[in-house]
């Protein structure tokens, strides 16, 4: 005699199997109650900060700060100190002027012009591989406050004697901004 499982019996068997699975699942989990003292936040490992400057090639100091002052006593040369440059010409629009003034960079913040011993201020600082030079005032060009930025950091160090550097100097106080394409020759 053949026995067939009807739908009602099949549903009962499946329900029993599912009931055992769910019951087994809940009975296998064991939860510990939270009581004071049985939990701790993870503690990060200590960081050694005693020699943080070893990660930097310059010992953790910047040779020239944003004011143009040298903050590293071991390197007092920003690439300009002790060099002499002649302003051979400058252009504004289509007009060319040839002043032939000699700029003597005396320190990392002072320069003089020709044989005059008056010291004028300038800044030279580096940000992200580019340099900015600003003159306060720039005596060869009507004593204007001029600046040039986005020039290569080593442009003044790498120029041999009798070679030229061309800078676009911008007037800090003119509106619209006047630009002077200025040629410096290293002597």
PLY file of the C-alpha trace (Angstrom):
ply
format ascii 1.0
element vertex 187
property float x
property float y
property float z
element edge 186
property int vertex1
property int vertex2
end_header
0.00 0.00 0.00
1.40 3.37 -1.02
1.40 6.26 1.36
1.40 9.74 0.07
2.32 12.80 2.09
-0.39 15.31 1.78
0.11 19.06 1.94
-0.99 19.29 5.54
1.56 16.72 6.73
4.28 18.33 4.64
3.63 21.73 6.23
3.77 20.19 9.70
7.13 18.53 8.97
8.62 21.72 7.51
7.35 23.73 10.50
8.93 21.28 12.92
12.27 21.45 11.08
12.22 25.25 11.01
11.27 25.31 14.70
14.27 23.11 15.58
16.61 25.31 13.53
15.42 28.54 15.12
15.44 26.99 18.59
18.97 25.70 18.03
20.10 29.06 16.81
18.83 30.93 19.87
20.01 28.33 22.34
23.58 28.35 20.94
24.09 32.08 21.64
25.34 32.94 25.06
25.23 36.60 25.98
27.29 37.97 28.81
25.67 40.69 30.80
27.41 44.09 30.88
28.53 44.83 34.35
30.90 47.56 35.49
34.46 46.42 35.00
34.07 43.75 32.31
34.53 46.06 29.32
37.34 48.39 28.19
37.85 50.72 25.30
40.83 49.81 23.14
43.99 51.76 24.01
46.07 52.96 21.03
49.75 52.08 21.14
51.99 54.92 22.35
53.64 57.07 19.66
57.30 57.95 20.04
57.60 61.72 19.56
61.08 62.15 20.96
62.78 62.31 17.53
60.02 63.58 15.23
62.47 65.82 13.32
64.26 62.76 11.87
61.37 62.31 9.41
62.32 65.59 7.70
65.36 66.27 5.52
65.93 69.67 7.12
65.72 68.51 10.75
62.22 69.90 11.23
63.13 73.55 10.66
62.37 75.81 7.76
65.35 77.77 6.51
63.34 80.87 5.56
60.04 81.82 7.14
57.21 83.80 5.53
58.71 87.11 6.65
61.90 86.29 4.75
63.83 85.93 7.98
66.18 83.02 8.25
65.17 80.79 11.15
67.89 78.17 10.68
71.18 79.47 12.02
73.17 76.89 10.06
72.02 78.16 6.67
71.93 81.94 6.35
71.96 82.04 2.57
68.67 82.09 0.68
70.42 81.93 -2.70
70.61 85.71 -3.03
72.79 86.70 -0.07
76.16 87.95 -1.30
75.15 88.01 -4.96
74.97 91.04 -7.26
72.52 91.53 -10.10
72.18 94.28 -12.69
68.68 95.32 -13.73
69.41 95.57 -17.45
65.88 96.44 -18.59
62.25 96.41 -17.71
59.17 96.58 -19.89
55.78 98.01 -19.07
53.40 97.57 -21.96
55.44 98.39 -25.08
57.82 100.77 -23.31
61.36 99.57 -22.54
63.66 101.16 -19.96
67.32 100.27 -19.39
68.23 101.42 -15.88
71.47 99.37 -15.42
71.14 99.53 -11.63
73.18 97.03 -9.63
71.34 95.24 -6.83
73.54 93.99 -3.96
71.82 91.41 -1.75
73.42 92.14 1.63
71.43 89.78 3.86
68.37 87.59 3.65
66.15 90.68 4.13
68.19 93.70 2.92
69.53 94.92 -0.42
71.21 98.07 -1.67
71.36 99.73 -5.09
74.53 100.84 -6.90
77.00 102.51 -4.52
74.27 103.86 -2.22
74.63 102.35 1.27
70.91 102.73 2.02
69.46 99.33 2.77
66.06 98.43 1.40
63.85 95.50 2.42
63.00 92.43 0.43
61.55 88.99 1.22
62.31 85.72 -0.46
60.38 82.66 0.66
59.46 79.26 -0.68
56.12 77.48 -0.65
55.69 74.06 -2.23
58.78 74.32 -4.45
57.93 77.76 -5.81
59.49 80.98 -4.59
58.18 84.49 -4.12
60.37 87.56 -4.04
59.02 90.94 -2.95
60.79 94.29 -2.81
59.71 97.01 -0.33
60.41 99.29 -2.25
62.16 98.37 -5.50
64.45 101.32 -6.03
65.26 100.77 -9.77
61.58 100.93 -10.74
60.30 104.17 -9.18
60.59 102.77 -5.63
57.39 100.76 -6.08
56.47 97.82 -3.88
56.79 94.92 -6.32
56.47 91.16 -6.09
57.04 88.13 -8.30
55.73 84.69 -7.40
55.69 81.16 -8.81
59.37 81.30 -9.71
61.61 78.29 -9.23
63.22 78.04 -5.80
66.73 77.53 -7.16
66.49 80.08 -9.97
68.97 82.42 -8.29
71.35 79.67 -7.08
71.61 77.94 -10.46
72.27 80.98 -12.65
75.93 81.31 -13.65
77.71 84.67 -13.79
76.69 86.82 -16.79
73.42 84.91 -17.29
69.98 86.50 -17.00
66.78 85.89 -15.08
63.52 87.40 -16.29
60.87 88.09 -13.64
57.41 89.56 -13.98
57.21 92.00 -11.08
53.71 93.10 -10.12
52.92 96.39 -8.43
51.28 95.58 -5.10
49.25 98.79 -4.90
48.13 99.65 -8.45
44.63 99.01 -9.73
44.56 97.46 -12.24
47.79 95.67 -11.41
50.75 96.93 -13.40
53.35 94.38 -14.44
57.01 95.00 -15.16
58.87 92.34 -17.11
62.30 92.81 -15.56
65.61 91.32 -16.68
68.29 90.70 -14.04
71.84 89.79 -15.06
74.10 88.09 -12.52
77.54 89.71 -12.13
0 1
1 2
2 3
3 4
4 5
5 6
6 7
7 8
8 9
9 10
10 11
11 12
12 13
13 14
14 15
15 16
16 17
17 18
18 19
19 20
20 21
21 22
22 23
23 24
24 25
25 26
26 27
27 28
28 29
29 30
30 31
31 32
32 33
33 34
34 35
35 36
36 37
37 38
38 39
39 40
40 41
41 42
42 43
43 44
44 45
45 46
46 47
47 48
48 49
49 50
50 51
51 52
52 53
53 54
54 55
55 56
56 57
57 58
58 59
59 60
60 61
61 62
62 63
63 64
64 65
65 66
66 67
67 68
68 69
69 70
70 71
71 72
72 73
73 74
74 75
75 76
76 77
77 78
78 79
79 80
80 81
81 82
82 83
83 84
84 85
85 86
86 87
87 88
88 89
89 90
90 91
91 92
92 93
93 94
94 95
95 96
96 97
97 98
98 99
99 100
100 101
101 102
102 103
103 104
104 105
105 106
106 107
107 108
108 109
109 110
110 111
111 112
112 113
113 114
114 115
115 116
116 117
117 118
118 119
119 120
120 121
121 122
122 123
123 124
124 125
125 126
126 127
127 128
128 129
129 130
130 131
131 132
132 133
133 134
134 135
135 136
136 137
137 138
138 139
139 140
140 141
141 142
142 143
143 144
144 145
145 146
146 147
147 148
148 149
149 150
150 151
151 152
152 153
153 154
154 155
155 156
156 157
157 158
158 159
159 160
160 161
161 162
162 163
163 164
164 165
165 166
166 167
167 168
168 169
169 170
170 171
171 172
172 173
173 174
174 175
175 176
176 177
177 178
178 179
179 180
180 181
181 182
182 183
183 184
184 185
185 186
